[in-house]
Amino acid sequence: MHILLTRPLEDSTELIIRFQKLGHVVSHMPVIKIEKKNYENLNFFDYKGIIFTSSNSIKFLDSKELDKKINCFCVGNATEKQALKAGFSNVYSADGNVANLKELILQNFNPADGKLLYVSGEIISSNLDQHLISEGYNIKRIINYIARPVEKINDEFIEKLKLKMPGIVFIYSQNSAINFLNIIKNHGLNNLWKDTNLMCLGEKTSSILNEIKWKKIFLFNPGEEEFLLYKI
């Protein structure tokens, strides 16, 4: 099967290799680029727990002064792997769902235990910090990266894509969906996806692409990509 991946290369390499080993043809067309954003100086000793909703939030955090034994809450497996790689040892994973992440924090961190630090990108799918504040938590959110649209796609790549449209395309965020839709329109690809299955990380992400005619639309959590291949 022909699979199209749309995340930046550093976030796609492992999946590309895995799919290719399974015998699939993989095309890579990143629709966003991730850039570090400066954030205020922090006294990490003020916090007793830290929350990450993406692996990028860990990559761009200067955590040298952070106690790596701090309670570390991650949205899913990919983020958990990055946290462990960064040296965090007391890691909880919610298997890719922000609602589950909230429940994980409620079950394993008492508001009386101290302040929480929430590290994220500029655009988030759910106001996790506000939900936790309403539950009595003292939480600070910092933004340490932003996603920029990839505005120019190689014309040769687009022509090859038209000749062999993918059977599956993976979209991981609302931002990616918006930029992917713009690329589709800018390159006249609007009506070529009727035999393509759209895999989206959440309903809000998929809703952005509803104006395109797809074969089917599936919702998934990170780490479920390979499993989804067997549902088609």
C-alpha positions in Angstrom: 0.0 0.0 0.0 1.1 3.6 -0.7 1.2 5.6 2.6 1.7 9.4 2.8 3.2 10.8 6.0 3.0 14.5 6.8 5.0 15.1 10.0 8.6 16.6 10.0 11.2 14.0 9.1 12.6 13.7 12.7 9.1 12.6 13.8 8.5 10.3 10.9 11.7 8.3 10.4 10.9 5.5 12.7 7.5 5.0 11.1 8.8 5.2 7.6 11.3 2.4 8.3 8.6 0.3 10.0 6.2 0.6 7.1 8.8 -0.1 4.5 9.9 -3.2 6.3 6.2 -4.3 6.1 6.4 -3.9 2.3 4.6 -0.6 2.0 5.5 2.3 -0.3 6.0 5.4 1.8 5.9 9.0 0.6 7.0 11.8 2.9 5.5 15.3 2.5 6.0 17.4 5.7 3.3 20.1 5.9 4.7 21.9 9.0 8.2 22.8 10.3 8.8 23.0 14.1 10.8 26.0 15.5 11.9 26.6 19.0 10.3 29.5 20.9 12.0 31.4 23.7 10.3 31.3 27.0 10.7 33.0 30.3 13.4 31.9 32.8 12.0 29.4 35.3 12.9 28.2 38.7 12.3 24.5 38.1 12.5 23.8 41.9 9.1 25.5 42.2 7.4 22.6 40.4 6.6 19.1 41.7 5.3 17.7 38.4 5.7 18.4 34.7 3.3 17.7 31.8 4.2 17.2 28.1 1.7 16.9 25.3 4.2 16.3 22.5 7.8 15.1 22.1 8.7 18.5 20.6 7.9 20.1 24.0 10.6 17.9 25.5 13.2 18.5 22.7 13.0 22.3 23.1 13.0 22.4 26.9 16.3 23.3 28.6 16.0 20.9 31.5 19.5 20.7 32.8 18.4 22.2 36.2 15.2 20.1 36.3 15.1 17.1 38.7 14.6 14.2 36.4 12.9 12.2 39.2 10.0 14.7 39.1 6.6 13.3 38.3 6.4 13.4 34.5 3.1 13.1 32.7 3.1 12.4 28.9 0.2 12.3 26.4 1.4 9.1 24.7 4.0 6.5 23.9 6.1 8.7 21.5 6.3 11.5 24.1 7.0 8.9 26.8 10.0 7.6 24.8 11.3 11.1 24.4 11.0 11.8 28.1 12.9 8.6 29.0 15.5 9.5 26.4 15.9 13.0 28.1 16.5 11.2 31.4 13.1 11.4 33.2 12.6 8.4 35.3 9.2 8.8 36.9 7.1 8.8 33.7 3.4 8.3 33.3 1.9 7.8 29.8 -1.8 8.3 28.8 -1.5 6.4 25.5 -2.1 9.4 23.2 -5.3 11.0 24.6 -5.5 14.3 26.4 -8.7 13.4 28.2 -6.9 10.3 29.5 -3.9 12.4 30.4 -6.1 14.6 32.6 -7.5 11.5 34.4 -3.9 10.1 34.8 -2.9 13.4 36.5 -6.0 13.4 38.7 -5.2 9.8 39.8 -1.5 10.2 40.4 -0.9 13.8 41.5 -2.7 15.6 44.4 -3.1 19.4 44.1 -1.7 19.6 47.6 1.6 18.0 46.3 2.6 21.3 44.7 2.7 23.2 41.4 2.6 21.6 37.9 4.5 22.9 34.8 2.8 22.3 31.5 5.1 22.5 28.5 3.5 22.7 25.0 3.4 24.1 21.6 1.5 27.3 20.6 -1.5 25.4 19.3 -3.1 22.7 21.5 -6.2 20.6 20.9 -7.5 20.9 24.4 -7.1 23.5 27.2 -5.6 20.9 29.6 -4.2 23.6 31.9 -7.6 25.3 32.3 -9.4 21.9 33.0 -6.8 21.1 35.7 -7.1 24.6 37.2 -10.9 24.0 37.5 -10.0 20.8 39.5 -8.0 22.9 42.0 -4.5 22.5 40.6 -1.8 25.2 40.5 -0.4 24.9 37.0 1.7 27.1 34.8 1.8 26.7 31.0 4.8 27.7 28.9 5.1 27.6 25.1 8.5 26.5 23.8 7.9 25.7 20.2 5.7 26.8 17.3 4.7 25.1 14.0 5.2 27.0 10.8 3.5 26.0 7.5 5.6 24.5 4.8 4.5 26.7 1.9 6.4 25.2 -1.0 6.2 21.6 -2.1 8.5 20.3 -4.8 6.6 20.2 -8.2 8.1 16.9 -9.2 6.9 15.3 -5.9 3.3 16.6 -6.6 3.4 15.2 -10.2 4.5 11.8 -8.9 1.8 11.9 -6.2 -0.9 12.6 -8.9 0.2 9.5 -10.8 0.1 7.3 -7.7 -2.2 8.7 -5.0 -1.8 7.2 -1.5 -4.2 4.7 -0.1 -3.6 6.2 3.4 -2.6 9.7 4.6 -1.8 10.4 8.3 -2.5 13.9 9.8 -1.4 14.6 13.3 -2.7 18.0 14.3 -5.2 20.7 13.5 -2.3 22.9 12.3 -1.2 20.1 10.0 -4.7 19.7 8.7 -5.0 23.4 7.8 -1.7 23.4 6.0 -2.4 20.1 4.2 -5.7 21.5 3.0 -3.9 24.6 1.7 -1.4 22.4 -0.2 -4.2 20.4 -1.7 -6.0 23.5 -3.0 -2.8 25.3 -4.2 -1.8 22.3 -6.3 -5.2 21.4 -7.6 -5.4 18.1 -5.8 -8.9 18.6 -4.4 -10.7 15.8 -6.3 -8.1 13.1 -6.2 -8.6 11.5 -2.7 -11.8 9.4 -3.2 -9.7 6.2 -2.9 -7.6 7.5 0.0 -8.3 6.7 3.7 -7.7 9.7 5.9 -6.2 9.0 9.4 -6.5 11.9 11.8 -5.4 12.5 15.3 -8.8 13.6 16.8 -12.1 14.7 15.5 -11.2 18.4 15.4 -8.4 17.6 13.1 -10.5 15.5 10.7 -13.3 18.2 10.6 -10.9 20.6 8.9 -10.6 18.2 6.0 -14.2 17.2 5.7 -14.6 19.3 2.5 -12.4 16.8 0.7 -14.0 13.5 -0.5 -12.2 10.6 1.2 -12.8 6.9 1.0 -13.0 6.7 4.8 -11.9 8.7 7.8 -10.4 7.1 10.8 -9.5 8.6 14.2 -6.4 7.3 16.0 -3.9 7.9 18.8 -0.1 8.0 18.3 1.3 4.5 18.3 -1.7 3.0 16.6 -0.6 3.6 13.0 0.5 0.1 12.2 -2.7 -1.3 13.8 -4.8 0.9 11.5 -3.4 -0.7 8.4 -5.3 -3.9 9.3 -8.6 -2.1 9.7 -8.8 -1.1 6.1 
